[in-house]
Structures are given as C-alpha cells and as structure tokens.
Amino acid sequence: MPTLAVANLRKVDLGPAILDYLQKIDATLAPYDGRFLVHGQPVTVLEEGWVGDFVVIIFPDRARAEAWYRSPAYQAILPLRTGNSDSTAFLVDTVPETYRATDFLKTLGIG
C-alpha cells in the first residue's frame, strides 16, 4: 500500500534556508518514487485547531518512504526545514480502496 509523508508546518521563516530546502527536496524524492500530492495549498478549516501549511508526499510503500527520510540526501537538507519552522511530520500508510470504517472495528475484535 502507498505510504504518505505528512507535515504540518507552522511559523515558517521563508528565508534563504527554506528556499534552499525547496530547491533541493525534489531531487531527494526521485530515487524513492516520491511525489507531492499537497504542498501548502489553502485549507478550509472545518473544525478548530488547525494552524499552518499542509504537505503530503506519496511513496509506493513504507520501505521507500522510510528510506527517503533516512537517506543522506534528505538528512542533509532536513535541518533547513526543522531549524526554520515549527513543524510536525509523520508517515502513515493508506488503506485499500475497499476499506470501510467498520474494518477498524474488526482490528479491535468488535463486529
């Protein structure tokens, strides 16, 4: 299943370091077949609590997502983002097209 790298970036300093990060990140994604799905587009906040920009990168699987994040190329530019923003990033696997909310109940032994 595809894996998403998701980030919520708050308080971003759009100075030279972030510009450098943006100029270099695409090259770090290519060897792992990663690509942007969402990159800072405006969000419509439906419930309270959201602040900042939203980024989603898709990879064919978790192994490639983790390999990208740990790669020397990405680790070299990571401080450009973390040092110039308040951000949270994580990996999450997608679900099959046939997935239904009740499938989660089965993982809990209910239903």
For each residue, the residues with C-beta under 8 A, 3 or more apart:
1: 61 93 94 95 96
2: 58 59 60 61 93 94
3: 58 59 60 61 62 64 65 91 92 93 94
4: 37 56 57 58 59 65 91 92 93 94
5: 34 55 56 57 58 59 65 68 69 89 90 91
6: 54 55 56 57 89 90 91 92
7: 54 55 87 88 89 90
8: 50 51 52 53 54 55 87 88 89
9: 12 40 52 53 54 55 81 85 86 87
10: 51 52 53 85 86 87
11: 52 85 86
12: 9 18 52 53 84 85 87
13: 17 18 84 85
14: 18 19
15: 18 19 84
16: 19 20
17: 13 20 21 80 83 84
18: 12 13 14 15 21 22 80 81 84 85
19: 14 15 16 22 23
20: 16 17 23 24 77 80
21: 17 18 24 25 77 80 81 84
22: 18 19 25
23: 19 20
24: 20 21 27 28 77 80
25: 21 22 28 29 74 77
26: 29 30
27: 24 30 73
28: 24 25 31 32 68 71 73 74 77
29: 25 26 32 33 34 35 36 57 68
30: 26 27 33 34
31: 28 68 71 73
32: 28 29 59 64 65 67 68 71
33: 29 30 59 60 64
34: 5 29 30 57 58 59 64 65 68
35: 29 57 58
36: 29 39 55 56 57
37: 4 56 57 58
38: 41 54 55 56
39: 36 55 56
40: 9 53 54 55
41: 38 54
42:
43: 50 54
44:
45: 48 50
46:
47: 50
48: 45
49:
50: 8 43 45 47
51: 8 10
52: 8 9 10 11 12 86 87
53: 8 9 10 12 40
54: 6 7 8 9 38 40 41 43
55: 5 6 7 8 9 36 38 39 40
56: 4 5 6 36 37 38 39
57: 4 5 6 29 34 35 36 37
58: 2 3 4 5 34 35 37
59: 2 3 4 5 32 33 34 62 64 65 68
60: 2 3 33 64
61: 1 2 3 64 65
62: 3 59 65 66 91 93
63: 66 67
64: 3 32 33 34 59 60 61 67 68
65: 3 4 5 32 34 59 61 62 68 69 91
66: 62 63 69 70 91
67: 32 63 64 70 71
68: 5 28 29 31 32 34 59 64 65 71 74
69: 5 65 66 74 91
70: 66 67 74 75
71: 28 31 32 67 68 74 75
72: 75 76
73: 27 28 31 76 77
74: 25 28 68 69 70 71 77 78
75: 70 71 72 78
76: 72 73
77: 20 21 24 25 28 73 74 80 81
78: 74 75 81 82
79: 82 83
80: 17 18 20 21 24 77 83 84
81: 9 18 21 77 78 84 85 87
82: 78 79 85 87
83: 17 79 80
84: 12 13 15 17 18 21 80 81
85: 9 10 11 12 13 18 81 82
86: 9 10 11 52
87: 7 8 9 10 12 52 81 82
88: 7 8
89: 5 6 7 8
90: 5 6 7
91: 3 4 5 6 62 65 66 69
92: 3 4 6
93: 1 2 3 4 62
94: 1 2 3 4
95: 1 99 103
96: 1 99
97:
98:
99: 95 96 103
100: 103
101: 104 105
102: 105 106 111
103: 95 99 100 106 107
104: 101 107 108
105: 101 102 108 110 111
106: 102 103 109 110 111
107: 103 104
108: 104 105
109: 106
110: 105 106
111: 102 105 106
